[in-house]
Amino acid sequence: MPFSKNPAFNLKVVLQETKIPADTLRAWERRYGLPQPERTAGGHRLYSQYDIETIKWLLERQGEGLSISRAVDLWNEHHDSSVDPLDGFAPLPQPEAAIPAIYVPPNTTLESMRAKWIAACMKFSESNAEQVLNQAFSIFPVEAVCTEILQKGTAEIGGMWYENAASVQQEHFASGLATRRLNSLLSASPAPSRNQTVLVGCPPNEWHTFTPLLLSLFLRRRGLSVIYLGANVPAEDFAETVKTVRGKLLILVAQTLITAAALQSTAQELARLDVPIGYGGRIFNLLPDLAQYIPGYYLGTSIPGSLDTIEKLLQGKVKPGPVAPVKREYLEARDAFIAKRAGIESSVREKSAAHAIEADEINTGIQFLGDNIAAALQLGDMKHLTDEMDWLKTLFEYHDKPLKKLSVFMKSYSQAVEKHINGQGKPIKEWLNEQAKV
């Protein structure tokens, strides 16, 4: 029986049904045109059952080892041959989580324990959450618990906040518990057995420390001497510490476009130290093209892959690639934007207020958009910002906020850019006008 192409499901249903991350789905839609949801009059996505099965089909091809681009090519080849790829398609059942070859009480898996930990966090029950972790660490390897319960658990609660199914207090409570446990494990790690020192930290204005802390723990458990520097570290502090401890490798982690720009500046400044620099984080997984503008070594999309790359870096088996230059047009637009930003934002406030947009929303939007515009220009392309705006639009959908407000705001910003920096703001204005079409 063919799958219905009637657009009947909102984004929330699709993410629950397919388990695909929202960031990944948005990237597929934009880059490959799959799936192709309809839009309501208010700009919200509506998917058909056929769209949902298309996503599952692509995910299965990835599970077989194909890259997403090759899976899309295969889909298009079927269509070009007038063959529906979904004819006879039935999604495979999801495999059970891998269980270590040690005794495990009946019905106890990492997945079930993660569910218990999340439930405890949602109820703000620190004692129950800690009890779950204590039991998990007594049964499973440290790396497995940290990855399958803490990392995936905090990500799941973050997704629940994104979908308006959890409060920011619940998300912060869970993140705090997870971070404290990682700090305790790091402090209790055995003394280094190798004479190589690795520095791990976040560039200026990056406050999300879970990933670098997790990476520090795993490196310490491999016998390396690890100095974890934490959040919001100025470039000069990295440099001073590298010289003091004679570090062999420096690792930087950024999660947003804004902090990726800060990471780029930090890496450029530290390149003179002649110490290898590795980097990674959410934003590089989302926008792999960013890596071409940053000196150093991109560590990859996963913690296990990053660990393998780090070992190769310490052995001198990896050579850095060339750093792509940023077009003059973008650098000139960035300088003009920074010089005139105060005037632009003043004009945006006036226009947005005239459309009855609340002052708090205006100020939050102005700060978010201005910082990201400067970062996108510094990193070579305004299109880098599209994913961040897609994230914001989807958040509006989940929280039932009218996308029209966002459209009005973007149009007001475009007019302000035209007024204050005219021709030099062309890359900004073109991008803003495109984003206003919600």
C-alpha positions as CSV (number, residue, x, y, z in Angstrom):
1,M,0.0,0.0,0.0
2,P,1.6,3.3,-1.0
3,F,2.3,5.9,1.7
4,S,0.0,8.9,1.9
5,K,1.4,12.2,0.6
6,N,-1.2,14.2,2.4
7,P,0.6,16.8,4.6
8,A,-0.8,16.0,8.1
9,F,2.0,15.9,10.6
10,N,3.9,18.8,12.3
11,L,7.6,18.8,13.0
12,K,7.2,17.5,16.5
13,V,5.6,14.3,15.3
14,V,8.2,13.7,12.6
15,L,11.1,14.1,15.1
16,Q,9.4,11.7,17.5
17,E,8.7,9.1,14.8
18,T,12.1,9.1,13.1
19,K,14.4,10.0,16.1
20,I,16.3,12.3,13.7
21,P,17.9,15.4,15.3
22,A,16.1,18.6,14.3
23,D,19.4,20.2,13.1
24,T,20.1,17.3,10.8
25,L,16.6,17.3,9.3
26,R,16.8,21.1,8.6
27,A,20.2,20.6,6.9
28,W,18.8,17.8,4.7
29,E,15.8,19.9,3.6
30,R,18.0,22.9,2.7
31,R,21.0,21.1,1.1
32,Y,19.3,18.1,-0.6
33,G,15.7,19.0,-0.9
34,L,14.6,15.9,1.0
35,P,12.1,15.7,2.4
36,Q,10.0,18.6,1.0
37,P,7.3,19.6,3.6
38,E,4.4,21.8,2.8
39,R,4.0,25.1,4.7
40,T,0.9,26.4,6.5
41,A,-0.3,30.0,6.0
42,G,1.7,30.8,9.1
43,G,4.9,29.3,7.8
44,H,5.0,26.1,9.9
45,R,6.1,22.8,8.3
46,L,3.6,20.0,7.6
47,Y,4.8,16.6,6.6
48,S,3.1,13.6,5.0
49,Q,3.6,9.9,5.9
50,Y,5.6,9.7,2.7
51,D,8.0,12.3,4.0
52,I,8.4,10.4,7.2
53,E,9.1,7.2,5.4
54,T,11.6,9.0,3.2
55,I,13.5,10.1,6.2
56,K,13.6,6.6,7.6
57,W,14.8,5.3,4.1
58,L,17.7,7.8,4.1
59,L,18.6,6.9,7.7
60,E,18.7,3.2,6.8
61,R,21.0,3.9,3.9
62,Q,23.3,5.8,6.3
63,G,23.2,2.8,8.6
64,E,24.4,0.7,5.7
65,G,27.5,2.9,5.4
66,L,26.4,5.4,2.8
67,S,27.1,9.1,3.3
68,I,23.9,11.2,3.2
69,S,24.9,12.8,-0.1
70,R,25.3,9.3,-1.7
71,A,22.0,8.2,-0.2
72,V,20.3,11.2,-1.7
73,D,22.0,10.4,-5.1
74,L,20.7,6.9,-4.8
75,W,17.2,8.2,-4.1
76,N,17.3,10.5,-7.1
77,E,18.6,7.7,-9.3
78,H,15.5,5.6,-8.4
79,H,13.2,8.5,-9.2
80,D,15.0,9.3,-12.5
81,S,14.3,5.6,-13.4
82,S,10.6,6.1,-12.6
83,V,11.0,3.8,-9.6
84,D,9.6,4.9,-6.2
85,P,12.3,4.1,-3.6
86,L,9.6,3.4,-1.1
87,D,8.0,0.6,-3.1
88,G,8.0,-2.4,-0.7
89,F,10.0,-0.4,1.9
90,A,9.6,-1.4,5.5
91,P,11.9,0.2,8.1
92,L,14.1,-2.2,10.0
93,P,13.4,-2.5,13.8
94,Q,15.8,-0.5,15.9
95,P,18.6,-2.6,17.4
96,E,18.9,-2.9,21.1
97,A,21.6,-0.9,22.8
98,A,24.9,-2.9,23.0
99,I,25.5,-4.4,26.4
100,P,29.0,-5.1,27.8
101,A,30.0,-8.7,28.3
102,I,29.5,-8.6,32.1
103,Y,26.7,-9.6,34.3
104,V,23.7,-7.3,34.1
105,P,20.6,-7.7,36.2
106,P,17.5,-8.7,34.1
107,N,15.9,-5.9,32.1
108,T,18.7,-3.5,33.0
109,T,20.3,-1.7,30.0
110,L,22.0,1.6,29.5
111,E,18.9,2.8,27.6
112,S,16.5,1.9,30.5
113,M,18.9,3.5,33.0
114,R,19.1,6.7,30.9
115,A,15.3,6.8,31.0
116,K,15.3,6.5,34.8
117,W,18.0,9.2,35.1
118,I,16.0,11.6,32.8
119,A,12.8,10.9,34.8
120,A,14.6,11.8,38.1
121,C,16.0,15.0,36.6
122,M,12.6,16.0,35.3
123,K,11.3,15.7,38.9
124,F,14.4,17.6,40.3
125,S,15.3,14.5,42.4
126,E,19.0,14.7,42.8
127,S,19.2,11.7,45.1
128,N,17.3,9.5,42.7
129,A,19.4,10.7,39.7
130,E,22.6,10.1,41.6
131,Q,21.4,6.6,42.7
132,V,20.8,5.7,39.0
133,L,24.3,6.8,38.1
134,N,25.9,5.0,41.0
135,Q,24.2,1.8,39.9
136,A,25.2,2.3,36.3
137,F,28.8,2.9,37.1
138,S,28.8,-0.3,39.1
139,I,27.6,-2.3,36.1
140,F,28.9,-0.6,33.0
141,P,32.3,0.9,31.9
142,V,32.8,4.6,32.7
143,E,32.9,5.6,29.0
144,A,29.6,3.8,28.3
145,V,27.8,5.5,31.2
146,C,29.2,8.9,30.4
147,T,28.2,8.6,26.7
148,E,24.9,6.7,26.9
149,I,23.4,8.2,30.0
150,L,25.0,11.6,30.7
151,Q,25.7,12.8,27.1
152,K,22.6,11.4,25.5
153,G,20.5,12.1,28.5
154,T,21.3,15.8,28.7
155,A,20.9,16.0,24.9
156,E,17.5,14.4,25.2
157,I,16.4,16.9,27.9
158,G,17.8,19.7,25.8
159,G,15.6,18.5,22.9
160,M,12.6,18.4,25.2
161,W,13.2,22.0,26.2
162,Y,13.5,22.8,22.5
163,E,10.1,21.1,21.9
164,N,8.6,23.0,24.8
165,A,8.2,19.7,26.8
166,A,10.7,20.7,29.5
167,S,11.5,23.9,31.3
168,V,14.8,25.7,31.2
169,Q,15.1,24.9,35.0
170,Q,14.9,21.2,34.3
171,E,17.5,21.5,31.5
172,H,19.8,23.4,33.8
173,F,19.3,21.0,36.7
174,A,20.2,18.0,34.5
175,S,23.2,19.7,32.9
176,G,24.5,20.7,36.4
177,L,24.2,17.1,37.7
178,A,26.0,15.7,34.6
179,T,28.8,18.3,34.8
180,R,29.4,17.8,38.5
181,R,29.7,14.0,37.9
182,L,32.2,14.5,35.1
183,N,34.3,16.8,37.3
184,S,34.3,14.2,40.1
185,L,35.4,11.5,37.6
186,L,38.1,13.7,36.2
187,S,39.4,14.5,39.7
188,A,39.4,10.8,40.6
189,S,41.2,9.7,37.5
190,P,44.6,7.8,37.9
191,A,47.8,9.7,37.5
192,P,49.1,10.2,33.9
193,S,51.1,7.3,32.5
194,R,52.3,9.2,29.4
195,N,54.5,12.2,29.3
196,Q,52.4,14.2,26.7
197,T,50.3,17.1,28.0
198,V,47.1,18.1,26.3
199,L,45.2,21.3,27.0
200,V,41.4,21.4,26.6
201,G,39.2,24.5,26.8
202,C,36.6,26.8,25.3
203,P,37.3,30.0,23.3
204,P,36.1,33.4,24.6
205,N,32.3,33.6,25.3
206,E,31.8,29.8,25.0
207,W,30.2,28.6,28.2
208,H,29.0,25.1,27.3
209,T,31.6,22.9,28.9
210,F,30.1,19.4,28.8
211,T,31.8,18.2,25.6
212,P,35.4,19.5,26.5
213,L,35.0,18.1,30.0
214,L,33.9,14.7,28.6
215,L,36.8,14.7,26.2
216,S,39.2,15.6,29.0
217,L,38.0,12.7,31.1
218,F,38.4,10.2,28.3
219,L,41.9,11.4,27.4
220,R,42.9,11.2,31.1
221,R,41.7,7.6,31.2
222,R,44.0,6.9,28.2
223,G,46.9,7.9,30.4
224,L,47.5,11.4,29.0
225,S,48.3,14.4,31.2
226,V,45.3,16.7,30.6
227,I,44.9,20.3,31.7
228,Y,41.2,21.2,31.5
229,L,40.9,25.0,31.3
230,G,37.1,25.3,31.2
231,A,34.9,27.9,29.7
232,N,35.6,31.4,28.2
233,V,39.4,31.2,28.0
234,P,41.2,34.2,26.4
235,A,43.8,33.4,23.8
236,E,46.6,34.8,25.9
237,D,45.7,32.4,28.8
238,F,45.9,29.5,26.4
239,A,49.3,30.7,25.2
240,E,50.7,31.3,28.7
241,T,49.6,27.8,29.8
242,V,51.0,26.1,26.7
243,K,54.4,27.6,27.4
244,T,54.3,26.9,31.1
245,V,53.5,23.2,30.9
246,R,55.1,22.6,27.5
247,G,51.8,21.3,26.0
248,K,52.0,19.0,23.0
249,L,48.4,19.6,21.8
250,L,45.7,22.3,22.3
251,I,42.0,21.4,21.9
252,L,39.3,24.0,21.5
253,V,35.5,23.4,21.5
254,A,32.8,25.7,20.2
255,Q,29.1,25.1,19.9
256,T,27.7,28.2,18.2
257,L,28.6,30.3,15.1
258,I,29.6,33.2,17.4
259,T,32.0,31.1,19.4
260,A,33.3,29.4,16.2
261,A,34.4,32.9,15.1
262,A,36.1,33.4,18.5
263,L,37.8,30.0,18.1
264,Q,39.1,31.0,14.7
265,S,40.6,34.2,16.2
266,T,42.1,32.2,19.0
267,A,43.6,29.6,16.7
268,Q,45.1,32.2,14.5
269,E,46.7,33.9,17.4
270,L,48.0,30.6,18.8
271,A,49.4,29.3,15.5
272,R,52.7,31.1,16.2
273,L,53.3,28.7,19.2
274,D,54.1,25.8,16.9
275,V,51.8,23.5,18.9
276,P,49.1,21.5,17.0
277,I,45.6,22.8,17.5
278,G,42.6,20.5,17.3
279,Y,39.0,21.7,17.4
280,G,35.4,20.6,17.2
281,G,31.9,21.0,18.6
282,R,28.2,21.2,17.5
283,I,28.6,24.0,15.0
284,F,31.3,22.2,13.0
285,N,29.1,19.1,12.8
286,L,26.3,21.2,11.5
287,L,28.5,23.3,9.1
288,P,31.5,21.2,8.1
289,D,32.6,23.9,5.6
290,L,33.6,26.1,8.5
291,A,36.7,24.0,9.0
292,Q,38.3,25.4,5.8
293,Y,38.6,28.8,7.4
294,I,40.2,27.7,10.7
295,P,43.9,26.8,11.2
296,G,44.4,23.5,12.8
297,Y,42.8,20.1,12.7
298,Y,39.1,19.3,12.7
299,L,38.6,16.4,15.2
300,G,35.4,15.0,13.7
301,T,31.8,14.5,14.6
302,S,32.0,12.1,17.5
303,I,34.0,11.7,20.7
304,P,35.4,8.3,19.7
305,G,36.5,9.6,16.3
306,S,38.0,12.7,18.0
307,L,40.0,10.5,20.4
308,D,41.5,8.6,17.4
309,T,42.4,11.8,15.6
310,I,44.0,13.2,18.8
311,E,46.2,10.1,19.0
312,K,47.4,10.6,15.4
313,L,48.1,14.3,16.1
314,L,50.3,13.3,19.1
315,Q,52.1,10.9,16.9
316,G,52.7,13.5,14.2
317,K,50.7,11.4,11.6
318,V,48.3,14.2,10.5
319,K,49.3,17.2,8.5
320,P,47.2,20.4,8.5
321,G,45.4,21.4,5.3
322,P,45.5,24.9,3.8
323,V,43.3,27.7,5.3
324,A,40.9,29.2,2.8
325,P,41.0,33.0,2.6
326,V,37.8,35.0,3.3
327,K,36.6,37.1,0.4
328,R,37.4,40.8,0.7
329,E,33.7,41.7,0.2
330,Y,32.8,39.9,3.5
331,L,35.6,41.4,5.5
332,E,34.7,44.9,4.3
333,A,31.0,44.2,5.1
334,R,32.0,43.0,8.6
335,D,34.1,46.1,9.3
336,A,31.3,48.4,8.1
337,F,28.7,46.5,10.1
338,I,30.7,46.7,13.3
339,A,31.4,50.4,12.9
340,K,27.7,51.2,12.3
341,R,26.1,48.5,14.4
342,A,24.8,50.9,17.1
343,G,23.0,53.0,14.5
344,I,21.6,49.9,12.8
345,E,20.2,48.5,16.0
346,S,18.7,51.9,17.0
347,S,16.8,52.0,13.7
348,V,15.6,48.4,14.1
349,R,14.2,49.2,17.6
350,E,12.2,52.1,16.1
351,K,10.7,50.0,13.3
352,S,10.0,46.9,15.3
353,A,8.3,48.9,18.1
354,A,6.0,50.4,15.4
355,H,4.8,46.8,14.6
356,A,4.0,46.1,18.3
357,I,6.9,43.7,18.9
358,E,7.7,43.6,22.6
359,A,10.8,45.3,23.8
360,D,12.4,42.2,25.3
361,E,11.9,40.3,22.1
362,I,13.4,43.2,20.1
363,N,16.5,43.4,22.3
364,T,17.1,39.6,22.4
365,G,16.7,39.4,18.6
366,I,19.0,42.3,18.0
367,Q,21.8,40.9,20.2
368,F,21.4,37.4,18.7
369,L,21.3,38.5,15.1
370,G,24.0,41.2,15.3
371,D,26.5,38.8,17.0
372,N,25.8,36.1,14.4
373,I,26.0,38.4,11.4
374,A,29.5,39.6,12.5
375,A,30.6,35.9,13.0
376,A,29.2,34.7,9.7
377,L,31.0,37.5,7.8
378,Q,34.3,36.8,9.7
379,L,33.9,33.1,8.8
380,G,33.5,33.8,5.1
381,D,29.8,33.4,4.2
382,M,26.4,34.7,5.4
383,K,24.9,31.3,4.6
384,H,26.7,30.0,7.7
385,L,24.0,31.8,9.7
386,T,21.1,30.1,7.9
387,D,21.2,27.0,10.2
388,E,21.1,29.2,13.3
389,M,18.0,31.0,11.9
390,D,16.4,27.7,11.0
391,W,16.9,26.7,14.6
392,L,15.2,29.9,15.7
393,K,12.3,29.4,13.3
394,T,11.7,25.9,14.5
395,L,11.8,27.1,18.1
396,F,9.0,29.6,17.2
397,E,7.0,26.7,15.8
398,Y,7.3,24.6,18.9
399,H,6.4,27.5,21.2
400,D,3.4,28.5,19.0
401,K,4.9,32.0,18.3
402,P,3.8,33.6,15.0
403,L,6.6,33.5,12.4
404,K,5.2,36.8,11.0
405,K,6.9,38.6,13.9
406,L,10.3,37.2,12.8
407,S,9.7,38.2,9.2
408,V,8.9,41.8,10.2
409,F,12.0,41.9,12.4
410,M,14.2,40.6,9.5
411,K,12.8,43.2,7.1
412,S,13.3,46.0,9.6
413,Y,16.9,44.9,10.0
414,S,17.5,44.8,6.3
415,Q,16.2,48.3,5.9
416,A,18.4,49.5,8.7
417,V,21.5,47.9,7.1
418,E,20.7,49.6,3.8
419,K,20.2,53.0,5.6
420,H,23.5,52.9,7.5
421,I,26.1,51.1,5.4
422,N,24.4,51.0,2.0
423,G,26.6,49.2,-0.7
424,Q,29.1,47.7,1.8
425,G,26.2,45.8,3.4
426,K,25.1,44.0,0.3
427,P,25.9,40.4,1.6
428,I,24.0,41.2,4.8
429,K,21.0,42.7,3.0
430,E,20.7,39.9,0.5
431,W,20.7,37.3,3.2
432,L,18.2,39.2,5.4
433,N,15.8,39.6,2.6
434,E,15.9,35.9,1.9
435,Q,15.3,35.0,5.6
436,A,12.3,37.4,5.7
437,K,10.5,35.0,3.4
438,V,9.1,32.7,6.2
